[in-house]
Amino acid sequence: MSETSPAWTCRFEPGQMLISGDLVRASLDRVAPALPEEIIGAEFDVHLGQVRRLDTAGLAWLTALQARAEAKGVRLRYTHAPSAMRQMIGVYGLADLMNLKSGLDDLPTSG
């Protein structure tokens, strides 16, 4: 069975980049983490709510993207990060480097 669609995609909305699919080594081997021109401003959200799989190569790709953004004065904020990413960030001691915002932060509260 051949796969005709890419393993992951990204699209842009004002102030955020929405990534979906699989951020894994096989899908990132030939994709340099260049900073897209749509990423502008002091802070930019990277919405990861539709990421199905993420491995250490995907985390490394995101941190390289973040380094490029910070070199241009843009702070990336990761929203709706998969649990695998949150776990890897803890294991590798990246909590201070990667700005995570829980998707739960955006939900209305009852009260």
CNS distance restraints for C-alpha pairs under 8 A (distance, minus, plus):
assign (resid   6 and name CA) (resid  27 and name CA) 7.76 0.50 0.50
assign (resid   7 and name CA) (resid  21 and name CA) 5.69 0.50 0.50
assign (resid   7 and name CA) (resid  22 and name CA) 5.46 0.50 0.50
assign (resid   7 and name CA) (resid  23 and name CA) 7.62 0.50 0.50
assign (resid   7 and name CA) (resid  27 and name CA) 5.78 0.50 0.50
assign (resid   8 and name CA) (resid  19 and name CA) 7.09 0.50 0.50
assign (resid   8 and name CA) (resid  20 and name CA) 5.51 0.50 0.50
assign (resid   8 and name CA) (resid  21 and name CA) 4.08 0.50 0.50
assign (resid   8 and name CA) (resid  22 and name CA) 5.23 0.50 0.50
assign (resid   8 and name CA) (resid  23 and name CA) 6.51 0.50 0.50
assign (resid   8 and name CA) (resid  27 and name CA) 7.24 0.50 0.50
assign (resid   8 and name CA) (resid  51 and name CA) 7.97 0.50 0.50
assign (resid   9 and name CA) (resid  19 and name CA) 5.74 0.50 0.50
assign (resid   9 and name CA) (resid  20 and name CA) 5.46 0.50 0.50
assign (resid   9 and name CA) (resid  21 and name CA) 6.42 0.50 0.50
assign (resid  10 and name CA) (resid  17 and name CA) 6.52 0.50 0.50
assign (resid  10 and name CA) (resid  18 and name CA) 5.35 0.50 0.50
assign (resid  10 and name CA) (resid  19 and name CA) 4.34 0.50 0.50
assign (resid  10 and name CA) (resid  20 and name CA) 6.35 0.50 0.50
assign (resid  11 and name CA) (resid  17 and name CA) 5.79 0.50 0.50
assign (resid  11 and name CA) (resid  18 and name CA) 5.33 0.50 0.50
assign (resid  11 and name CA) (resid  19 and name CA) 6.75 0.50 0.50
assign (resid  12 and name CA) (resid  16 and name CA) 5.95 0.50 0.50
assign (resid  12 and name CA) (resid  17 and name CA) 4.59 0.50 0.50
assign (resid  12 and name CA) (resid  18 and name CA) 6.13 0.50 0.50
assign (resid  12 and name CA) (resid  38 and name CA) 7.11 0.50 0.50
assign (resid  13 and name CA) (resid  17 and name CA) 6.38 0.50 0.50
assign (resid  13 and name CA) (resid  18 and name CA) 7.67 0.50 0.50
assign (resid  15 and name CA) (resid  39 and name CA) 7.53 0.50 0.50
assign (resid  15 and name CA) (resid  40 and name CA) 7.76 0.50 0.50
assign (resid  15 and name CA) (resid  43 and name CA) 7.95 0.50 0.50
assign (resid  15 and name CA) (resid  44 and name CA) 5.47 0.50 0.50
assign (resid  15 and name CA) (resid  45 and name CA) 6.27 0.50 0.50
assign (resid  16 and name CA) (resid  39 and name CA) 7.69 0.50 0.50
assign (resid  16 and name CA) (resid  44 and name CA) 5.71 0.50 0.50
assign (resid  16 and name CA) (resid  45 and name CA) 4.51 0.50 0.50
assign (resid  16 and name CA) (resid  46 and name CA) 5.65 0.50 0.50
assign (resid  16 and name CA) (resid  47 and name CA) 6.77 0.50 0.50
assign (resid  17 and name CA) (resid  39 and name CA) 7.80 0.50 0.50
assign (resid  17 and name CA) (resid  44 and name CA) 7.83 0.50 0.50
assign (resid  17 and name CA) (resid  45 and name CA) 6.30 0.50 0.50
assign (resid  17 and name CA) (resid  46 and name CA) 4.87 0.50 0.50
assign (resid  17 and name CA) (resid  47 and name CA) 6.00 0.50 0.50
assign (resid  18 and name CA) (resid  46 and name CA) 6.03 0.50 0.50
assign (resid  18 and name CA) (resid  47 and name CA) 4.69 0.50 0.50
assign (resid  18 and name CA) (resid  48 and name CA) 6.38 0.50 0.50
assign (resid  18 and name CA) (resid  50 and name CA) 7.94 0.50 0.50
assign (resid  19 and name CA) (resid  46 and name CA) 7.27 0.50 0.50
assign (resid  19 and name CA) (resid  47 and name CA) 6.17 0.50 0.50
assign (resid  19 and name CA) (resid  48 and name CA) 5.47 0.50 0.50
assign (resid  19 and name CA) (resid  49 and name CA) 7.65 0.50 0.50
assign (resid  19 and name CA) (resid  50 and name CA) 6.51 0.50 0.50
assign (resid  19 and name CA) (resid  51 and name CA) 6.44 0.50 0.50
assign (resid  20 and name CA) (resid  48 and name CA) 6.71 0.50 0.50
assign (resid  20 and name CA) (resid  49 and name CA) 7.31 0.50 0.50
assign (resid  20 and name CA) (resid  50 and name CA) 4.42 0.50 0.50
assign (resid  20 and name CA) (resid  51 and name CA) 4.50 0.50 0.50
assign (resid  20 and name CA) (resid  52 and name CA) 7.13 0.50 0.50
assign (resid  21 and name CA) (resid  50 and name CA) 6.39 0.50 0.50
assign (resid  21 and name CA) (resid  51 and name CA) 4.75 0.50 0.50
assign (resid  21 and name CA) (resid  52 and name CA) 5.31 0.50 0.50
assign (resid  21 and name CA) (resid  53 and name CA) 6.95 0.50 0.50
assign (resid  22 and name CA) (resid  27 and name CA) 7.12 0.50 0.50
assign (resid  22 and name CA) (resid  51 and name CA) 5.86 0.50 0.50
assign (resid  22 and name CA) (resid  52 and name CA) 5.44 0.50 0.50
assign (resid  22 and name CA) (resid  53 and name CA) 4.66 0.50 0.50
assign (resid  22 and name CA) (resid  54 and name CA) 6.08 0.50 0.50
assign (resid  23 and name CA) (resid  27 and name CA) 6.49 0.50 0.50
assign (resid  23 and name CA) (resid  28 and name CA) 6.86 0.50 0.50
assign (resid  23 and name CA) (resid  51 and name CA) 7.09 0.50 0.50
assign (resid  23 and name CA) (resid  52 and name CA) 7.97 0.50 0.50
assign (resid  23 and name CA) (resid  53 and name CA) 6.02 0.50 0.50
assign (resid  23 and name CA) (resid  54 and name CA) 4.77 0.50 0.50
assign (resid  23 and name CA) (resid  55 and name CA) 6.76 0.50 0.50
assign (resid  23 and name CA) (resid  57 and name CA) 7.55 0.50 0.50
assign (resid  23 and name CA) (resid  58 and name CA) 4.68 0.50 0.50
assign (resid  23 and name CA) (resid  59 and name CA) 7.97 0.50 0.50
assign (resid  24 and name CA) (resid  28 and name CA) 6.29 0.50 0.50
assign (resid  24 and name CA) (resid  53 and name CA) 6.77 0.50 0.50
assign (resid  24 and name CA) (resid  54 and name CA) 5.35 0.50 0.50
assign (resid  24 and name CA) (resid  55 and name CA) 5.17 0.50 0.50
assign (resid  24 and name CA) (resid  56 and name CA) 7.44 0.50 0.50
assign (resid  24 and name CA) (resid  57 and name CA) 5.80 0.50 0.50
assign (resid  24 and name CA) (resid  58 and name CA) 5.06 0.50 0.50
assign (resid  25 and name CA) (resid  29 and name CA) 5.90 0.50 0.50
assign (resid  25 and name CA) (resid  55 and name CA) 7.12 0.50 0.50
assign (resid  25 and name CA) (resid  56 and name CA) 7.81 0.50 0.50
assign (resid  25 and name CA) (resid  57 and name CA) 5.06 0.50 0.50
assign (resid  25 and name CA) (resid  58 and name CA) 6.53 0.50 0.50
assign (resid  27 and name CA) (resid  31 and name CA) 7.88 0.50 0.50
assign (resid  28 and name CA) (resid  32 and name CA) 7.70 0.50 0.50
assign (resid  28 and name CA) (resid  57 and name CA) 7.52 0.50 0.50
assign (resid  28 and name CA) (resid  58 and name CA) 7.29 0.50 0.50
assign (resid  28 and name CA) (resid  61 and name CA) 7.74 0.50 0.50
assign (resid  33 and name CA) (resid  61 and name CA) 6.03 0.50 0.50
assign (resid  33 and name CA) (resid  62 and name CA) 7.47 0.50 0.50
assign (resid  33 and name CA) (resid  64 and name CA) 6.21 0.50 0.50
assign (resid  33 and name CA) (resid  65 and name CA) 5.07 0.50 0.50
assign (resid  34 and name CA) (resid  65 and name CA) 6.44 0.50 0.50
assign (resid  34 and name CA) (resid  68 and name CA) 7.28 0.50 0.50
assign (resid  35 and name CA) (resid  39 and name CA) 6.99 0.50 0.50
assign (resid  35 and name CA) (resid  65 and name CA) 6.29 0.50 0.50
assign (resid  35 and name CA) (resid  68 and name CA) 6.26 0.50 0.50
assign (resid  35 and name CA) (resid  69 and name CA) 6.41 0.50 0.50
assign (resid  39 and name CA) (resid  44 and name CA) 6.59 0.50 0.50
assign (resid  39 and name CA) (resid  69 and name CA) 7.89 0.50 0.50
assign (resid  39 and name CA) (resid  74 and name CA) 7.88 0.50 0.50
assign (resid  40 and name CA) (resid  44 and name CA) 7.03 0.50 0.50
assign (resid  40 and name CA) (resid  74 and name CA) 6.82 0.50 0.50
assign (resid  41 and name CA) (resid  74 and name CA) 6.11 0.50 0.50
assign (resid  42 and name CA) (resid  73 and name CA) 6.39 0.50 0.50
assign (resid  42 and name CA) (resid  74 and name CA) 4.69 0.50 0.50
assign (resid  42 and name CA) (resid  75 and name CA) 6.02 0.50 0.50
assign (resid  43 and name CA) (resid  74 and name CA) 5.40 0.50 0.50
assign (resid  43 and name CA) (resid  75 and name CA) 4.61 0.50 0.50
assign (resid  43 and name CA) (resid  76 and name CA) 5.75 0.50 0.50
assign (resid  43 and name CA) (resid  77 and name CA) 7.01 0.50 0.50
assign (resid  44 and name CA) (resid  74 and name CA) 6.92 0.50 0.50
assign (resid  44 and name CA) (resid  75 and name CA) 6.29 0.50 0.50
assign (resid  44 and name CA) (resid  76 and name CA) 4.96 0.50 0.50
assign (resid  44 and name CA) (resid  77 and name CA) 6.06 0.50 0.50
assign (resid  45 and name CA) (resid  76 and name CA) 5.76 0.50 0.50
assign (resid  45 and name CA) (resid  77 and name CA) 4.72 0.50 0.50
assign (resid  45 and name CA) (resid  78 and name CA) 5.79 0.50 0.50
assign (resid  45 and name CA) (resid  79 and name CA) 6.62 0.50 0.50
assign (resid  46 and name CA) (resid  76 and name CA) 6.72 0.50 0.50
assign (resid  46 and name CA) (resid  77 and name CA) 6.01 0.50 0.50
assign (resid  46 and name CA) (resid  78 and name CA) 4.80 0.50 0.50
assign (resid  46 and name CA) (resid  79 and name CA) 6.04 0.50 0.50
assign (resid  47 and name CA) (resid  78 and name CA) 6.04 0.50 0.50
assign (resid  47 and name CA) (resid  79 and name CA) 4.82 0.50 0.50
assign (resid  47 and name CA) (resid  80 and name CA) 5.98 0.50 0.50
assign (resid  47 and name CA) (resid  81 and name CA) 7.38 0.50 0.50
assign (resid  48 and name CA) (resid  78 and name CA) 6.98 0.50 0.50
assign (resid  48 and name CA) (resid  79 and name CA) 6.03 0.50 0.50
assign (resid  48 and name CA) (resid  80 and name CA) 5.21 0.50 0.50
assign (resid  48 and name CA) (resid  81 and name CA) 5.14 0.50 0.50
assign (resid  48 and name CA) (resid  82 and name CA) 6.92 0.50 0.50
assign (resid  49 and name CA) (resid  79 and name CA) 7.28 0.50 0.50
assign (resid  49 and name CA) (resid  80 and name CA) 4.65 0.50 0.50
assign (resid  49 and name CA) (resid  81 and name CA) 6.18 0.50 0.50
assign (resid  49 and name CA) (resid  82 and name CA) 6.88 0.50 0.50
assign (resid  49 and name CA) (resid 103 and name CA) 7.93 0.50 0.50
assign (resid  51 and name CA) (resid  82 and name CA) 6.98 0.50 0.50
assign (resid  52 and name CA) (resid  82 and name CA) 7.95 0.50 0.50
assign (resid  54 and name CA) (resid  58 and name CA) 5.48 0.50 0.50
assign (resid  54 and name CA) (resid  59 and name CA) 7.04 0.50 0.50
assign (resid  54 and name CA) (resid  82 and name CA) 7.76 0.50 0.50
assign (resid  54 and name CA) (resid  84 and name CA) 6.73 0.50 0.50
assign (resid  54 and name CA) (resid  85 and name CA) 6.84 0.50 0.50
assign (resid  55 and name CA) (resid  59 and name CA) 6.39 0.50 0.50
assign (resid  55 and name CA) (resid  84 and name CA) 7.67 0.50 0.50
assign (resid  55 and name CA) (resid  85 and name CA) 7.85 0.50 0.50
assign (resid  56 and name CA) (resid  60 and name CA) 6.06 0.50 0.50
assign (resid  56 and name CA) (resid  88 and name CA) 7.60 0.50 0.50
assign (resid  57 and name CA) (resid  61 and name CA) 6.07 0.50 0.50
assign (resid  58 and name CA) (resid  62 and name CA) 6.25 0.50 0.50
assign (resid  59 and name CA) (resid  63 and name CA) 6.22 0.50 0.50
assign (resid  59 and name CA) (resid  85 and name CA) 6.97 0.50 0.50
assign (resid  59 and name CA) (resid  88 and name CA) 7.98 0.50 0.50
assign (resid  60 and name CA) (resid  64 and name CA) 6.14 0.50 0.50
assign (resid  61 and name CA) (resid  65 and name CA) 6.18 0.50 0.50
assign (resid  62 and name CA) (resid  66 and name CA) 6.11 0.50 0.50
assign (resid  63 and name CA) (resid  67 and name CA) 6.17 0.50 0.50
assign (resid  63 and name CA) (resid  98 and name CA) 7.52 0.50 0.50
assign (resid  64 and name CA) (resid  68 and name CA) 6.36 0.50 0.50
assign (resid  65 and name CA) (resid  69 and name CA) 6.27 0.50 0.50
assign (resid  66 and name CA) (resid  70 and name CA) 6.08 0.50 0.50
assign (resid  66 and name CA) (resid  75 and name CA) 7.37 0.50 0.50
assign (resid  66 and name CA) (resid  76 and name CA) 6.12 0.50 0.50
assign (resid  67 and name CA) (resid  71 and name CA) 6.17 0.50 0.50
assign (resid  68 and name CA) (resid  72 and name CA) 6.67 0.50 0.50
assign (resid  69 and name CA) (resid  73 and name CA) 6.41 0.50 0.50
assign (resid  69 and name CA) (resid  74 and name CA) 4.98 0.50 0.50
assign (resid  69 and name CA) (resid  75 and name CA) 6.51 0.50 0.50
assign (resid  69 and name CA) (resid  76 and name CA) 7.06 0.50 0.50
assign (resid  70 and name CA) (resid  74 and name CA) 4.90 0.50 0.50
assign (resid  70 and name CA) (resid  75 and name CA) 5.66 0.50 0.50
assign (resid  70 and name CA) (resid  76 and name CA) 7.76 0.50 0.50
assign (resid  76 and name CA) (resid  98 and name CA) 7.93 0.50 0.50
assign (resid  76 and name CA) (resid  99 and name CA) 6.89 0.50 0.50
assign (resid  77 and name CA) (resid  98 and name CA) 7.40 0.50 0.50
assign (resid  77 and name CA) (resid  99 and name CA) 4.97 0.50 0.50
assign (resid  77 and name CA) (resid 100 and name CA) 5.90 0.50 0.50
assign (resid  77 and name CA) (resid 101 and name CA) 6.80 0.50 0.50
assign (resid  78 and name CA) (resid  98 and name CA) 7.56 0.50 0.50
assign (resid  78 and name CA) (resid  99 and name CA) 6.06 0.50 0.50
assign (resid  78 and name CA) (resid 100 and name CA) 4.80 0.50 0.50
assign (resid  78 and name CA) (resid 101 and name CA) 5.91 0.50 0.50
assign (resid  79 and name CA) (resid 100 and name CA) 6.10 0.50 0.50
assign (resid  79 and name CA) (resid 101 and name CA) 4.86 0.50 0.50
assign (resid  79 and name CA) (resid 102 and name CA) 5.81 0.50 0.50
assign (resid  79 and name CA) (resid 103 and name CA) 5.86 0.50 0.50
assign (resid  80 and name CA) (resid 101 and name CA) 6.91 0.50 0.50
assign (resid  80 and name CA) (resid 102 and name CA) 5.50 0.50 0.50
assign (resid  80 and name CA) (resid 103 and name CA) 4.34 0.50 0.50
assign (resid  80 and name CA) (resid 104 and name CA) 7.93 0.50 0.50
assign (resid  81 and name CA) (resid  85 and name CA) 6.27 0.50 0.50
assign (resid  81 and name CA) (resid  86 and name CA) 6.75 0.50 0.50
assign (resid  81 and name CA) (resid 100 and name CA) 7.25 0.50 0.50
assign (resid  81 and name CA) (resid 101 and name CA) 7.74 0.50 0.50
assign (resid  81 and name CA) (resid 102 and name CA) 6.94 0.50 0.50
assign (resid  81 and name CA) (resid 103 and name CA) 7.52 0.50 0.50
assign (resid  82 and name CA) (resid  86 and name CA) 6.62 0.50 0.50
assign (resid  83 and name CA) (resid  87 and name CA) 6.12 0.50 0.50
assign (resid  84 and name CA) (resid  88 and name CA) 6.14 0.50 0.50
assign (resid  85 and name CA) (resid  89 and name CA) 6.04 0.50 0.50
assign (resid  86 and name CA) (resid  90 and name CA) 6.42 0.50 0.50
assign (resid  87 and name CA) (resid  91 and name CA) 6.26 0.50 0.50
assign (resid  88 and name CA) (resid  92 and name CA) 5.95 0.50 0.50
assign (resid  89 and name CA) (resid  93 and name CA) 5.83 0.50 0.50
assign (resid  89 and name CA) (resid  94 and name CA) 4.84 0.50 0.50
assign (resid  89 and name CA) (resid  95 and name CA) 5.79 0.50 0.50
assign (resid  89 and name CA) (resid  98 and name CA) 7.80 0.50 0.50
assign (resid  90 and name CA) (resid  94 and name CA) 6.39 0.50 0.50
assign (resid  90 and name CA) (resid  95 and name CA) 6.27 0.50 0.50
assign (resid  94 and name CA) (resid  98 and name CA) 6.00 0.50 0.50
assign (resid  95 and name CA) (resid  99 and name CA) 7.23 0.50 0.50
assign (resid  95 and name CA) (resid 100 and name CA) 8.00 0.50 0.50
assign (resid 101 and name CA) (resid 105 and name CA) 6.91 0.50 0.50
assign (resid 102 and name CA) (resid 106 and name CA) 7.74 0.50 0.50
assign (resid 103 and name CA) (resid 107 and name CA) 7.28 0.50 0.50
